[in-house]
Amino acid sequence: MLSRHPAKAAMELLRELMHRQEQTGFLDDDMLRALSEERRVPLYRLEGLVSFYPHFRRTPPPRVTLQVCRDISCRMHGSPERLAELQATFGEQSGVEIEDVSCLGRCDCAPAASINDVPIAPLTLTELDAVRQLLASPPAPPASPQTGHNWRCDPYATPGDQYGTARALVAAGNLREVCIERLKESGLRGMGGAGFPTGVKWEIVAGERATPKYVICNADECEPGTFKDREILASLPHLIIEGMLLAGLTIGAERGIVYIRHEYGRERRALEAALESARQQGVLGGNAAGSGRPFDIEIFVSPGGYILGEETALLEALEDKRGEPRNKPPYPGQHGLWGQPTLINNVETFALAVSIIHFGTDWWSEQGRDEAEGLKFVCVSGDVTEPGVFEIPLGTTVNEVIEMAGGMRDGIPLKAFLPGGASTAFLPAASANTPLTFDALRAAGSALGTGAVIVLNEQRDLFDLATSLVRFFRNESCGKCVPCRLGSQTAVELLDGVADGQRRASELEILPELGETLLQTSICGLGQVALTPILSMLRHFPDEVPEQSAS
């Protein structure tokens, strides 16, 4: 039996609410009152949770819900037009609900859509007969995704070889020292966007004396344009598990948690199968990998919301609270889940950590290009011929990545790109020879971010697309801090007014000052980057401001 923190009821309320909604489709007043009595939890607390997380419903659902992504990659591929057509054609059908939603994490399939949370092929949206058939007979959830990739970072030639790194280090008796030393020497940085040195983080948490400790994998990948972790979950779940196991044995934790977005049902099933296999092999359990120490991993499914990708908001959700970011310091390494030392890395970071610990730092250095060291997963979407996930040497240029994705779609020249997802700054085509590294992109005026390269051709309306990104951050703000809540709303109202010709373009001059205010005073990264898209667009492409408002 794994040891547990005294807060034994944590992680149960949200799970119970998710479970009951799966059974009945919604959470009504009677159900919440009954749960309040059963769990001896104040009703207001349940109401607070249900009103915060967007996945919960308070009214009976329709028989079929068709959701169409509205964010940047899908917007570029006609999602607003498809949504309008579908609503006009099927919107009056009884039992059918058609709505636009935030990023579904399938930007390589733009315009992405789902029926009853089951992803459907993008071309289906243009084939009304196919949509009609799906609405009449909604698709069942598919089995775990099948992938045929051979990733360079995977050290195992066969399934039978998997988890060999952990077993070998346990047998040698030097696991903790080797893991920290190799990760620090490699310079691996967190691949979720913040870029904090991974080895340093592991060492900090390992040095904490308080117990119990926890290992958390952040798989809540919700930023527009970002879907690389989805592919890693599908094709390399054993590396995520082994990375968490190595981390747990290094820092002295007995429990790991994968926090995954609810839209990743197929990927969750792949991870669940890998977890069960690892338990059967003795990799997880009471004698993890033969270490004589317990370590196991469970999955927590997010009730929704981009803000939950922020590590402290994620912790709040795991503690059955509203997912609002905490003030920092203290940091999770010292005061994390239930106030205990907690190591949090994202999916890609755990997977790459295994590669480094297995092969060593010399191998890692050789994988990079020029001055850069190591490998990076990038996801490419937008105006490319073959969007997808690519494993690249760090130092590969944006132009080279575009070529990996089949080049510019329809041969239309490049106009601009986002190198690291929705929270990074636009760069012009002239910067496309910039290497994809933390330092090079910072020097160019942007960031590596999540490694999500969004490509825009010369025909794109950058003002519209930048506004859509600011609108995304406005929509996803948790509302806890005033600067983010009001600042993002003010910016959207101004941008929409300029686009509609109701506001003067000269009024946009307030945006840099507003952006600096959000940067300096917002609690978390969402507010700090909320205006980055529009500010960078105005800096590089001032002529993109609608002409009708320029007078």
N, C-alpha and C positions, 0 to 999 in steps of 0.2 A: 504494500500500500504506500503510495507516495504521500509525503508529508504535505499538509495544507496550511495555509495561513488561517488564523482565526476567523477572518471575514468569509466564512464558508458559504454564505448565501450569495456572494458576488458572482456575477456572470450567469445568474439563474433567472433574474427578472426579464431581461431582454430576450434571453433564449426562450423563456416560457411565452412571452408575448409573440415572438416569431412563430413558435409552434402552434399556438392557438389560432393565429391568423392563417397559417397554412391549412388548418382543419376547417375553418369556417369562412375564410376569405376576408374577414374584417373583425374589428374589435369594437363591440358596442358597449353601452353603458353598463348593462347587466353583467357582461363578461368581466369588465374591469372591476365592478363591485365585488363579484364573486372571488376574483383573484386577490383583491385587497384583503378580503376576509380570510382566505386560505393561507396567504403568506404573512398575514398580520403586518401589512405594509400600508401606510396611509394612501388613500385614493388619490390625493393630489400628486403624490410621487409618480404613480402610474400614468396619470394624465400628463404630467410633465414629460415623461419619456415618449409617450405616444404622439404628443404634439410636436416633439422636436425632430424625430427621425422620419424622413420622407417615405420610407417603405411601408409604414403603418397606414391602414385605412380605418375610418370610423363609420363608413357606410358600406352596404353590400356591394361587392364588385360586380361588374357586368360578366356575362358568360365569356366574353373575349375582350382582351385589352391589347391593342396594337400600339406599340411605342416606337417612335421614330426619333433618332438622335438629331439634335438641333445645333450641335457645336461645330467648330471650325472645319474639320476635314469633311464632315457630312454636309455642312452648309455649302461648301465648295462643290459638292457633287449633287446638289439639287434637292436636299432634304426639305427646305421650305415649300418648294413647288410640289414635291411628292406628297407631303403632308396635306396640302390644300386639296390636291386631286383626290386623295383617299378619303378625306373628310367629306368632300362634295359627293363622292360616289357611294360611300358606305356609312357615313356618319349618322344617317337616320335609321339604320337598321336596329331593331330591338336587340338589346343585350350586347351591343358592340360599342366599345369606347376607343377612340383614336386620339392620341395625344403626342406632343413632342416632349422629350426628356433630355436631361443632361447626358454627357458622354457615356456610352455603353461599353467603352473599352474595346471596340472593334473597328477602329478607324481605318484598318486595312480593308474593310468591307463596306466602305462608305458608298451610299448612305446606309448606315447601320440601322437595323430595326429588330424588334422582337415581338412575338405573340405569346402572351401569358408567360413572359420571361424566358421564352425559348428563342434564341437567335434564328433569324431567317436570312436567306441569301439576298444580297442587295438588289439584284436584278428582278427579284420577285416584285418589288415595289412598282416597277414600271409595267408589269404584266397583270392587269386588273383581273383577268380570269384566274390567275394563280392566287392572287390575294383573296378573291371571292371563295375559292376552294379552301384556303387555309382558315378563313374566318368561319366557314361552315364546319370544318373539322380541324381544330387547332392541333399543331404538331406536338408529339410527346417529347419530353426531354431526351436528348440523345445520350448514348453511352459516353464513356471517357473518350476524349479526342485522341486520334491516332496521328502520330508524327513520325516522319522518316528522316529527320535531321541528324547529322553527325556533327556535334558541336566540338570545337577544339578544346573547350574548357572541361569537357567530361573526361576524367582520367580512366574510365572503365570501358573496356572493350565489350564485355558481356554483362548481363544482369548478375551473374554469379560472382563477378568481381566487385560489385558495389559494396560500399561501406568498408572497403579494405584499408582506407587511410585511418579511420578511427580505430579499427581493430589493431593495426600495426602499432600505432602510437600508444594504445592502452597496454599492449604487450611489452613495449619498450619502457614503459613507465615514465615517459617524459612528455606527455601530451600537452600539459599546460605550458611548459617552457617553449616547446616547438611552435605551438599555435601562435602565441603572442610574439615570439621573435620573428617568425616568418611574415606574419601580417604587418608588423611594424616595418621590417626591412623592405617589404614590397611597396609600401606607400599606398596600399589599397585604400580608397576612400569610399564612403557610403554612396551607393548608386541610386538612392531615392531622391536626390536633389540637393541635400545639404552639403554632402561631400566631406563629412567629418572623418578623420583617419580611423580606420576600422581597428587596427591593432591597439591604438591608444584607448579606444572605447572599451575593448575587451579587457585590457589591463586595468583600467579604472574600476570596472565592476568586479573583476577578480580580486582586487585589493580591498574591497569593502568587507567589513567584518560582520555586518548584520546578515541574518538569514531569516526566512528563506529568500532565495533570489529567483529571478525569472528570466526566461529568454522569450522574446516576442519577435515573430516575423511579420513585418508590415506588408501585407498583400492587398491593401486597399488602394488599388491603382485607379484613380478616378480623374486624373487631369487630362483634358482634351489633347488628343494626339498621342497619348501614352498607352502602349499595350504590350511592351516587351516582357513584363513580368507574367502576363497571361501565357505567353509562349513558353517561358521557363517552367511555370507551374505544370503545363501540359506535357512537356517533353523531358524535363530534368527534375522531377519531384524528388528523386533520391538524393540529389545534391543539396536541395533545400533542407531535407531531413538531416543529412549528415552534417551540413553546416551548423544547424541548430544543436545537434548532438555534440559536436566539437566545442561549440560555444558553451553549452551547458556544463560539460565536464571541465572546461577551462575555468569558468567563473564559480563553479560550485552550485549550480542550479539543478533542481530535480524535475522541473516542469517547464515545458515550452508551449507556446500558443501561437497559432497562425491566424491572424486577423485578415479575413478575406472578404471582398465585396460580394454581395449577394448575386450580382449579375454573372459571376463566374461559376455557374453551376457545373458546366462540363469540366472545368479545370479543378474544381473542388473534388469531383468524383475521382479524377486521376490522382490527386493527392491522397484522398482517403484510401484508395487501393494500395498506394505505395506505403502509407503508414501501417496498414494491416500486414503487408508483406514484411516490413521492418520488424514488427513485433514478433511475427512468426519466426524470423531469423535470429531473434534475441538481440537485435540492434537496439531496440527500445524495450523498456520494461524495468523490472526490478534489478536486473544485472546488465545494464546497458552496455552492449558491445564487449561484455566480459570484464567490465571495469569494477564490478563489485558495488557499483553505485546505481541508484535508480534514476532514470530519466525517461519521460514520455512526453508526447506532443498531442495536443488537442486542437481542434479547429473551432474558431468562433466566426460566425457569419454576420457581417455588418448589416444593420438595419438601414443603411444608406446615408449618403452625405459626403461630399468631397472633403469637408473639414476633418473627417475622421482619419485622413491620411496624415494629419499633423500628430506627432507622436503623443503629446500629452492629451489631446482630445481623444485619441484612441484609448489611452489608459482610462479616461473618464468613462468611456463606453464599457470597457471591461469591468469597471466597478459599478455597473448598472446606474450610471448617471447620464445626464445630458452631455453630449460630446462637445463640450466647450473647452478650448485650450486653457491650460494653466499658465500662470505667470512663472517665468524662469529667471534666475535659479529659485529653488533647487532643480537640478536636472535628473532625468530618470535613472541615470547610472547610480545615483545616491538615494534618490527618493522617487521611486517609480510606482509600479503596481502595488496598491495597498500600502504605500509608503516604504516599500522594500527596494533594494538595489535591483535594477531591471536593465537588461541589455536589449536594445531594439535595433534591428537592422532590417533592410528590405530584402525582397526575394533575390534579386540579382547579387547583392552583397554576400549573402550566405552561400550562394552557388559558387561564386568566384573564390570565396575564402577556401573552399575545399580544394580547388585547383592549385592555389598557391601553397597550401599546407602539404599537398601531395607531391607536387613537382618541385617546389622550392623557388626561391627568389630569382635565381639565375634564369630559370625557364621563363618566369613571369616577365623579366626584363626583356628577354628576347622576343616576346610576342608583340611589343610595341613598334612604333615607327619613329625613326629619327631620335629626337630627344625624349619621346614618350615611352612609357613602359606599361605593358599589360594589354588586356582585352577589354572590350566593352560591347554590351548588347545595345543596339540602337533600333528604334522602330521608325519607319519612314512612311509618311502618308501625304495626301494632298495631290499635287499635279505631277505624279510619277506614273510610269506605265505599270509597274508591278510593286505596289506597296507591300511592306512586310517587315519582319524582324531579321536583323543581320548581326552576326558576331564579327566585329572588326578589330584590327589592331588599333589601340589608341594612337592618335596622330594621323589617322586617315582623314582626308579632307571632306568637306561637305560635297564638293563636286564628285568625288569618287563614290561617296555613298549614294548620290543620286543616280550614278551610272549603275551601281549594284541593283538599284530598284528599277532598272530598265530604261533609265533616262527620262527626259521630260515628256510627259504625256502629250500626244499629238504633235510633238516637235515644237511646241510653243515655248519660247525662251523663258528662262528664269527671271523673275522680278525681285523676289524677296524670299526669305526663309526664317523660320523659328528653329534654332538649333537644339533646343532642349525642352520643348513643350510650351504650353500656354503661358507659363509664368516667366518665360525668358523673353528677351528683347528681340524685335525684328531686326534683321540685318539685310542689307541690299545684296544683289547678285554679285557685285564687285568683291564681296567678302567670302564668296563661296570656296575659295582656296584656303580658307582658314582650317587648320587641323582641329579635329574634334578632341580637344583636351580642356581640362579645367582652366589652365593658365592662358592658352591661346584665345579661347572664346571670351574670357574676361577682358583680355587686352583689346579684343575687337569690339567690346561694348555689350556683350551678352553673357550667356552662361551655358554650361553643359547640361544643367538641370537634370531632367529625368532621361535624357538621351533620346528624346522624341523630336525627330527632324520633320518639320512640316514645310512642304515645298509649295510655293505660290508662283504661278506664271504671270506673264505680262498683262494678261487680260483681267486679273483679279482686282476687285475693289477693296483696297487695303483699309480704307476708312471703315467700311462696313464690317470687314472681318475683325479688325481690331476692336471695334465697338462690341461685336458679339462676344469677344473674350472678356472685356470689362463687364459685360452683362452677366456672363457666367460667374465671375467672382462675386458680383453683387448678389446674384441668386443664391450662391453657396455660402455666403457669410453667415456665421452662426448668430451674429447680432450681439455678441457679448460686449464688445467694446464700441464705444460711440464713433471713433474716427473711421473705422472700417464700415460700420453699419450706415452711417450718414454720408461719409465721403464717397463710397462706391455708388450709392443711390444718386447723389448729386452729380457725379460724373456721367452716369448713364442718362439722366434727364437732359444734361447739357448736350451730350453727343447725339441723342435722338432728336433733340430740338434743332441742332445744326443740320442733321441729315434731312429733316422735314422742312427746312427753310424757315423755321419759327424762331431760331436763335442765330445770332451773328457769329461768323467764324472767329472774329476778334475775341469773343468770350472764351475761346479755348486757351487763351493766354493764362488763365487761372490754373490750368491743369498741372503744370510743373510744381507750383506751390502746394496744391492740394496733394499731389503725389508724394512730395517730401513730408508733408504732415502725416500721411498714412504710414510712410516708411518709418518715421521716428516714433510714432505713438501707438501703432496697432500692436496688439498682444502677440499675434502670430504671423507667420509668413504669408497667409492669404491676404490680409490687409496691406502688408508691406509690398506686395507685388501686384496688387489689383489694377493699378494704372500703368504698369510697365508696358503692356501691349500698345496702348494708344500713345504713350509718350515717346516710345521708340519709333513708332510709325510716323508721328509728326516730325520727329527729328530727321529721319532719313527721307521721308516722302511728304514734305509739306504741301506739294501740289495735289495730293490725294483728297484734300478737304473738298467737299462738294461745292461746285461752282456757284450754285444757286444761293449759297449763304455767304459768299465771299465779299459781297458789296457792303 
